[in-house]
Amino acid sequence: MTTRKAQRAGRKFSSPESIDETVSSGNVSCADGYFLDQKQKTSKSSVFEMKTAKGLLIKIYVGSIIQVNVDSIVSASHERLMHIRGVAAAISKAAGKQFYQETAQYIAANGPVPVGSCCVTSAGKLPYKCVIHTVGPRWSDYRDSNVCLELLQSAVTNTFLTADNLGMTSVAIPAISAGVFGVPRDKCVEQYYNAAMSFCSTYPYKYLREIHFVDRDESMVKAIQEVFKRK
């Protein structure tokens, strides 16, 4: 624990307000070793902030979830925590062998994580207090799209509740159920908004002060920003 605190204290995180990547031909390398293409260029204009009536700060911006300055981060996870691709793979790779083993041990002891819920592990080598593994629904698994969307909202809301219950003051969450899970972008962003507003208005949270929606896909980030601006 002492080592992780020292690691966190000494690490220099990227501020979303200060990120402004310069794109040459082809791809531009980000600080974490992953890549943004020219259409996913990170710029100062990509940062959006709003504060709810209860004082919860919501930030939405382009970035790498393993390079943000928060207490805890969220992995968009498979039910069996198989870190095969996307955010889950990036987090697992950066967090190291201990993290991978811990998630495998969790599944061995508890079984699959139900869709719409989440579980928690350490952050391995990453300087965060924990990783919250959130399992969103796959669009193709449901004949009734409303069931899928309700599960997506529940997954995101449960993530915020878990962060607060653990005493986290800030949490960064990627685009849950987007991408390979196939939920249409316009449907996803509506549920992210609904989850954030439901959490703010319904639950007597004690610790959480900041929610960061973070994704490397600029078009996804803009879609999330737009729904929060419009409401």
FENDA-V524535 format. One record per backbone hydrogen bond with DSSP energy under -1.0 kcal/mol. NH is the residue of the N-H (numbers start at 0). CO is the residue of the C=O. E is the energy in kcal/mol with one decimal. If there is no record, write none. Layout:
NH CO E
NH CO E
This chain:
4 0 -2.2
5 1 -2.4
6 2 -2.4
7 3 -2.7
8 4 -2.6
9 5 -1.8
13 66 -1.3
17 14 -1.4
20 41 -1.0
27 35 -1.9
29 33 -2.6
32 29 -1.7
35 27 -1.7
39 36 -1.8
45 42 -1.8
46 43 -1.5
47 59 -2.0
49 57 -2.1
51 55 -2.3
54 51 -2.1
56 208 -2.6
57 49 -3.3
58 210 -2.8
59 47 -2.6
60 212 -2.2
62 214 -1.5
66 63 -2.0
69 67 -1.3
71 169 -1.4
72 129 -1.5
73 171 -1.8
74 131 -2.6
76 74 -1.1
76 133 -2.7
80 77 -2.3
83 81 -2.3
88 84 -1.2
89 85 -2.1
90 86 -2.8
91 87 -2.3
92 88 -2.5
93 89 -2.0
94 90 -2.5
95 91 -1.7
99 95 -1.8
100 96 -2.7
101 97 -2.2
102 98 -2.2
103 99 -1.9
104 100 -2.4
105 101 -2.0
106 102 -2.0
107 103 -2.2
108 104 -1.9
109 105 -2.6
110 106 -2.5
112 78 -3.0
115 134 -3.3
116 113 -1.7
118 132 -1.7
120 130 -2.2
124 94 -2.5
125 122 -2.3
127 125 -1.4
128 70 -2.8
130 120 -2.4
131 72 -2.6
132 118 -2.9
133 74 -2.4
134 116 -2.4
138 180 -2.7
140 137 -1.4
141 138 -1.2
147 143 -1.3
148 144 -2.4
149 145 -2.3
150 146 -2.1
151 147 -2.0
152 148 -2.4
153 149 -2.3
154 150 -2.4
155 151 -2.1
156 152 -2.8
157 153 -3.0
158 154 -1.3
159 155 -1.8
160 156 -2.3
161 157 -2.5
162 158 -2.4
163 159 -2.3
164 160 -2.8
165 161 -1.7
166 163 -1.8
167 162 -2.6
170 209 -1.7
171 71 -1.9
172 211 -3.3
175 173 -1.3
180 177 -1.4
181 178 -1.8
182 176 -2.0
187 183 -2.5
188 184 -2.4
189 185 -1.1
190 186 -1.7
191 187 -2.1
192 188 -2.1
193 189 -2.6
194 190 -2.5
195 191 -2.3
196 192 -2.6
197 193 -2.5
198 194 -2.5
199 195 -2.2
200 196 -2.4
201 197 -2.5
202 198 -1.2
204 202 -2.0
208 168 -2.9
209 168 -1.7
210 56 -2.6
211 170 -3.0
212 58 -3.3
213 172 -2.2
214 60 -1.3
220 216 -2.3
221 217 -2.6
222 218 -1.7
223 219 -2.1
224 220 -2.7
225 221 -2.5
226 222 -1.6
227 223 -1.7
228 224 -2.3
229 225 -2.3
230 226 -1.4
